[in-house]
């Protein structure tokens, strides 16, 4: 069930809110927890009952691991638990990719069954890995089973994040279960954030979808301006799509009385790759920093500290190697394909150059130049991210950076070109005047909006009741509801 599904907006959400707050108030917080667990089960089961059984089984196994770790702090048991989760993720998400490449290496033909990835498996698998690690380190206790299940299954963050740490949700769940009265003041800001995220997803991101899809379907036919428009268009579509969904998740959490971490902080305003990854998909960056990069870097620093190693080698071991491994893992987390691996590695190269520049104490670049270089790096990575194959990505990048023709015009400008006697060729994809005008208008509008739109999700408490807030929410909701009935997909469901 999508947050943009009319069934969710007009039936599931209002009924769930009414019943949860009524049950919590009149029957107690423990029953409210049970109701949210049932509601989240219905939410996921609406998509697939079969994979709901898989999710519940995974949760029960991890809960058993957590109970064992709370008693023993056994590193062996921790690694068995992590391996269980990664093998489950690998089987459902990566088996075809692995077998396909193994077949290329060995010459053996494997039967590749249709790959169907359980919804949100990357998100809730990583969430449970963080919990097992924290229990093993003695940083988290084992809550009652219903609270642990809701920590994983809470429907606002179940299928697309944010990736929540137990320390962020465990205390809140315990307080609700013990009868804490939820502050009704969070409902208004939550509703406003939900409207804001819905507007970003439905009215902004989905408006770009058909143009971006058309452009990426014809990579060999894209001219210089078409290729750049496709890359910029996809970057904007992805940002408004995922940030809109993340804003809705935080808003939904507040409507139920829970505070979830936010995921985006105007990332396209970043002036360096280091800053960009502090602003983009913040909870994913936090996960890979805490549980991949930091342990590798710490081990490398200990190795270097015990030996006389030159600065260049120390930089390679302590920064470069952990960065590449982390972004290789990040690329694979996003998808089973070489395009995602290259996406991660190109990001890693950009970060490595950024770190190397700082380590060498080079002069700080002017902010406009830093922003331009950062956005160029990001656009290249997102071409790989969106493309179905490396060949498709390379064809688009070739048109962007090594165009065959300098002067290319839309077909509808043929008369003007002939009148002026210009030796031009014409666009293959952007032929229709309406298509071109609509796409360019969206880029001109959404480009500045990606930099200028406020980020209220970072401080929901600042959203105060007022006529202005009410009018803005009503306008965004009215515009969004007009598009709800149209078929649409959510870009991050594949992850």
MARBADO-335527 format. One record per residue (C-alpha): residue in one letter; x, y, z. Coordinates in pm, whole numbers, padded with zeros to 5 digits, always signed. Example, Ala and Ser with C-alpha at 12.3 -4.5 7.8 and 13.67 -1.06 7.14 Angstrom:
% MARBADO-335527
A+01230-00450+00780;S+01367-00106+00714;
% end
This chain:
% MARBADO-335527
X+00000+00000+00000;X+00147+00333-00106;X+00108+00652+00094;X-00029+00799-00229;X-00290+00524-00270;X-00646+00660-00227;X-00721+00354-00011;X-00445+00464+00226;X-00534+00835+00228;X-00913+00804+00257;X-00957+00477+00448;X-00655+00316+00612;X-00497+00631+00761;X-00804+00800+00912;X-00939+00472+01051;X-00599+00383+01199;X-00560+00724+01360;X-00908+00721+01508;X-00881+00367+01646;X-00525+00401+01779;X-00588+00721+01973;X-00922+00590+02099;X-00778+00255+02210;X-00474+00417+02368;X-00690+00665+02561;X-00967+00436+02681;X-00802+00091+02694;X-00438+00179+02758;X-00105+00212+02579;X-00034-00162+02565;X-00347-00218+02358;X-00252+00081+02144;X+00081-00089+02067;X-00102-00408+01973;X-00338-00214+01747;X-00051-00041+01565;X+00111-00381+01519;X-00209-00518+01364;X-00245-00207+01145;X+00115-00239+01024;X+00055-00608+00949;X-00248-00518+00738;X-00049-00242+00567;X+00227-00484+00458;X-00006-00779+00396;X-00215-00563+00160;X+00080-00594-00078;X+00164-00964-00021;X+00052-01211+00245;X+00330-01451+00143;X+00606-01199+00206;X+00434-01082+00523;X+00497-01434+00658;X+00864-01397+00560;X+00888-01062+00739;X+00728-01198+01057;X+00959-01501+01053;X+01264-01280+01012;X+01153-01064+01303;X+01102-01366+01533;X+01443-01511+01447;X+01614-01178+01512;X+01431-01141+01841;X+01566-01483+01944;X+01917-01370+01846;X+01871-01051+02051;X+01765-01245+02361;X+02070-01468+02327;X+02301-01169+02278;X+02159-00991+02582;X+02268-01285+02797;X+02606-01367+02645;X+02732-01073+02431;X+02882-01348+02213;X+03055-01206+01906;X+03008-01542+01735;X+02633-01527+01790;X+02631-01168+01663;X+02806-01267+01342;X+02567-01559+01296;X+02275-01318+01335;X+02424-01069+01088;X+02498-01352+00844;X+02138-01474+00872;X+02005-01132+00775;X+02255-01076+00495;X+02198-01423+00349;X+01823-01364+00351;X+01872-01028+00180;X+02120-01180-00063;X+01891-01466-00162;X+01594-01250-00246;X+01778-00950-00389;X+02110-01067-00534;X+02090-01436-00629;X+02019-01373-00999;X+02293-01112-01022;X+02540-01349-00856;X+02443-01648-01072;X+02445-01441-01390;X+02801-01319-01328;X+02914-01662-01207;X+02783-01802-01535;X+02982-01547-01733;X+03301-01645-01545;X+03253-02023-01555;X+03058-02060-01878;X+02781-02246-01696;X+02421-02159-01780;X+02208-02118-01468;X+01831-02117-01465;X+01736-01770-01345;X+01387-01764-01197;X+01198-01437-01191;X+01336-01222-00912;X+01073-01073-00682;X+01221-00860-00404;X+01014-00838-00083;X+00900-00482-00023;X+01137-00278+00193;X+01365-00573+00269;X+01682-00362+00255;X+01544-00112+00506;X+01405-00345+00771;X+01698-00588+00737;X+01952-00314+00809;X+01735-00186+01092;X+01748-00527+01259;X+02124-00560+01203;X+02179-00230+01386;X+01968-00357+01674;X+02160-00686+01708;X+02488-00494+01705;X+02371-00252+01972;X+02243-00535+02194;X+02573-00719+02156;X+02760-00401+02261;X+02538-00368+02568;X+02387-00042+02444;X+02028-00170+02410;X+01800-00395+02614;X+01554-00649+02476;X+01198-00509+02491;X+00878-00715+02503;X+00812-00891+02173;X+00521-00666+02062;X+00736-00355+02105;X+01024-00509+01910;X+00789-00614+01631;X+00645-00263+01610;X+00997-00115+01611;X+01057-00306+01285;X+00707-00298+01137;X+00577+00051+01221;X+00418+00121+00884;X+00528+00485+00830;X+00891+00368+00807;X+00850-00001+00715;X+00888-00001+00337;X+01111+00298+00261;X+01273+00412+00580;X+01403+00613+00744;X+01637+00349+00887;X+01551+00390+01255;X+01778+00295+01544;X+01619+00121+01843;X+01751+00395+02071;X+01528+00636+01875;X+01209+00430+01897;X+01249+00194+02193;X+01199+00457+02463;X+00899+00605+02283;X+00734+00263+02250;X+00798+00186+02617;X+00645+00515+02724;X+00333+00456+02514;X+00300+00102+02649;X+00330+00232+03007;X+00042+00474+02952;X+00216+00800+02864;X-00031+01051+02723;X+00071+01139+02372;X+00102+01511+02313;X-00179+01605+02077;X+00020+01910+01970;X+00231+01688+01741;X-00072+01598+01528;X-00094+01936+01351;X+00275+01953+01247;X+00253+01587+01144;X-00046+01653+00921;X+00130+01956+00768;X+00443+01749+00695;X+00233+01474+00540;X+00066+01726+00308;X+00407+01874+00224;X+00559+01535+00142;X+00253+01428-00056;X+00276+01745-00264;X+00649+01693-00333;X+00591+01333-00439;X+00268+01361-00639;X+00272+01713-00782;X+00647+01760-00836;X+00829+01427-00872;X+00558+01246-01068;X+00522+01540-01308;X+00876+01470-01428;X+00842+01092-01453;X+00710+01055-01809;X+00967+01294-01954;X+01260+01128-01777;X+01136+00781-01875;X+01107+00884-02240;X+01458+01027-02244;X+01619+00721-02083;X+01441+00487-02325;X+01642+00629-02616;X+02002+00667-02489;X+02162+00634-02833;X+01939+00905-02977;X+01995+01174-02715;X+02173+01488-02823;X+02376+01713-02595;X+02091+01917-02444;X+01859+01616-02429;X+02113+01414-02231;X+02173+01695-01983;X+01797+01750-01945;X+01747+01379-01880;X+02019+01369-01613;X+01900+01685-01437;X+01537+01576-01468;X+01606+01241-01306;X+01806+01401-01023;X+01512+01629-00946;X+01259+01346-00980;X+01451+01121-00742;X+01500+01397-00488;X+01137+01509-00475;X+01016+01147-00490;X+01221+01009-00202;X+01236+01322+00010;X+00859+01360-00030;X+00804+01003+00087;X+01045+01054+00377;X+00863+01372+00480;X+00535+01182+00475;X+00689+00913+00699;X+00796+01170+00959;X+00456+01339+00938;X+00272+01010+00986;X+00490+00927+01284;X+00402+01259+01449;X+00031+01205+01383;X+00058+00885+01587;X+00275+01057+01848;X+00618+00921+01748;X+00926+01115+01639;X+01113+00961+01343;X+01447+01090+01212;X+01439+01296+00894;X+01629+01191+00585;X+01703+01499+00372;X+01839+01845+00440;X+01839+02034+00106;X+02119+01814-00038;X+02144+01992-00374;X+02271+02300-00189;X+02587+02110-00085;X+02920+02255-00196;X+03125+01938-00146;X+03074+01564-00168;X+03134+01529+00206;X+02859+01781+00276;X+02629+01619+00019;X+02635+01281+00191;X+02560+01449+00523;X+02243+01590+00365;X+02123+01308+00133;X+01949+00998+00272;X+02084+01085+00615;X+01982+00766+00797;X+02141+00544+00532;X+02462+00748+00548;X+02452+00716+00927;X+02412+00339+00906;X+02706+00289+00670;X+02920+00534+00868;X+02848+00371+01205;X+02850+00005+01104;X+03084-00009+00803;X+03314+00291+00758;X+03395+00365+01124;X+03493+00007+01224;X+03713-00024+00913;X+03873+00317+00967;X+03929+00247+01337;X+04099-00084+01263;X+04316+00086+01001;X+04414+00366+01240;X+04518+00110+01502;X+04724-00074+01240;X+04895+00248+01128;X+04957+00369+01485;X+05166+00061+01563;X+05390+00104+01258;X+05596+00371+01090;X+05390+00426+00777;X+05421+00714+00534;X+05134+00968+00526;X+05028+00872+00175;X+05001+00504+00270;X+04824+00595+00594;X+04570+00800+00395;X+04513+00505+00162;X+04458+00263+00451;X+04266+00486+00693;X+04046+00685+00454;X+04062+00561+00095;X+04011+00190+00155;X+03724+00228+00409;X+03556+00481+00178;X+03569+00252-00126;X+03447-00051+00068;X+03165+00152+00224;X+03045+00294-00106;X+03077-00040-00280;X+02843-00177-00011;X+02618+00127-00048;X+02594+00077-00424;X+02507-00290-00381;X+02251-00202-00114;X+02067+00008-00370;X+02040-00268-00627;X+02172-00588-00780;X+02349-00460-01088;X+02677-00324-01216;X+02520+00019-01261;X+02465+00041-00885;X+02818-00076-00813;X+02961+00192-01042;X+02723+00444-00883;X+02877+00365-00546;X+03235+00368-00672;X+03200+00703-00853;X+03058+00851-00534;X+03353+00700-00347;X+03599+00859-00591;X+03432+01198-00546;X+03450+01169-00167;X+03810+01049-00183;X+03912+01354-00390;X+03728+01574-00139;X+03908+01411+00158;X+04244+01420-00022;X+04202+01790-00096;X+04138+01857+00273;X+04422+01634+00393;X+04664+01814+00161;X+04540+02146+00310;X+04464+02285-00033;X+04284+02622-00057;X+03908+02607-00004;X+03727+02637-00335;X+03484+02926-00390;X+03134+02803-00301;X+02992+02841-00656;X+03277+02630-00798;X+03247+02374-00517;X+02872+02350-00580;X+02923+02307-00956;X+03181+02030-00916;X+02964+01854-00658;X+02657+01863-00882;X+02857+01735-01180;X+02971+01438-00973;X+02618+01373-00851;X+02467+01391-01201;X+02720+01137-01331;X+02643+00898-01045;X+02267+00932-01096;X+02295+00852-01467;X+02441+00517-01360;X+02177+00490-01087;X+01888+00532-01332;X+02025+00337-01629;X+01933-00025-01695;X+02285-00113-01811;X+02636+00027-01824;X+02603+00064-02201;X+02295+00283-02157;X+02471+00496-01895;X+02782+00537-02109;X+02576+00638-02413;X+02406+00915-02213;X+02731+01031-02054;X+02896+01041-02398;X+02620+01270-02523;X+02664+01489-02215;X+03043+01529-02225;X+03150+01432-02580;X+02862+01535-02810;X+02883+01456-03180;X+02705+01774-03285;X+02739+02124-03150;X+02417+02291-03271;X+02100+02088-03228;X+01747+02227-03233;X+01395+02091-03185;X+01222+01975-03502;X+00961+02250-03470;X+01244+02506-03520;X+01313+02370-03870;X+01155+02673-04040;X+01363+02917-03837;X+01683+02727-03909;X+01613+02718-04283;X+01531+03090-04289;X+01859+03172-04118;X+02053+02916-04319;X+02190+02744-04009;X+02369+02409-04060;X+02191+02225-03780;X+02056+01883-03695;X+01745+01819-03491;X+01654+01642-03170;X+01543+01282-03200;X+01364+01267-02865;X+01254+01624-02795;X+01076+01664-03127;X+00732+01782-03017;X+00706+02146-02909;X+00465+02065-02623;X+00690+01791-02488;X+00998+02015-02497;X+00826+02321-02351;X+00666+02120-02069;X+00988+01940-01975;X+01204+02253-01984;X+00944+02445-01782;X+00952+02177-01512;X+01332+02185-01498;X+01335+02565-01473;X+01076+02552-01194;X+01193+02252-00992;X+01566+02324-01013;X+01543+02640-00798;X+01276+02479-00577;X+01518+02196-00487;X+01747+02466-00344;X+01495+02712-00204;X+01211+02504-00059;X+01225+02511+00322;X+01296+02198+00523;X+01026+02201+00793;X+01076+01832+00867;X+01405+01918+01037;X+01215+02115+01303;X+00847+02019+01315;X+00802+02213+01639;X+00842+02535+01443;X+00517+02463+01254;X+00259+02665+01445;X-00118+02675+01390;X-00213+02977+01181;X-00437+03078+00895;X-00134+03085+00668;X-00032+02728+00761;X-00390+02611+00712;X-00416+02773+00368;X-00081+02634+00253;X-00172+02281+00369;X-00514+02305+00207;X-00360+02420-00121;X-00099+02144-00128;X-00356+01880-00033;X-00606+02002-00293;X-00345+01995-00570;X-00217+01653-00461;X-00560+01490-00441;X-00620+01576-00804;X-00342+01336-00904;X-00405+01053-00656;X-00606+00836-00893;X-00330+00820-01156;X-00107+00508-01171;X+00237+00573-01027;X+00535+00399-00879;X+00774+00489-00602;X+01138+00489-00713;X+01280+00349-00389;X+01057+00039-00377;X+01328-00158-00560;X+01555-00106-00259;
% end
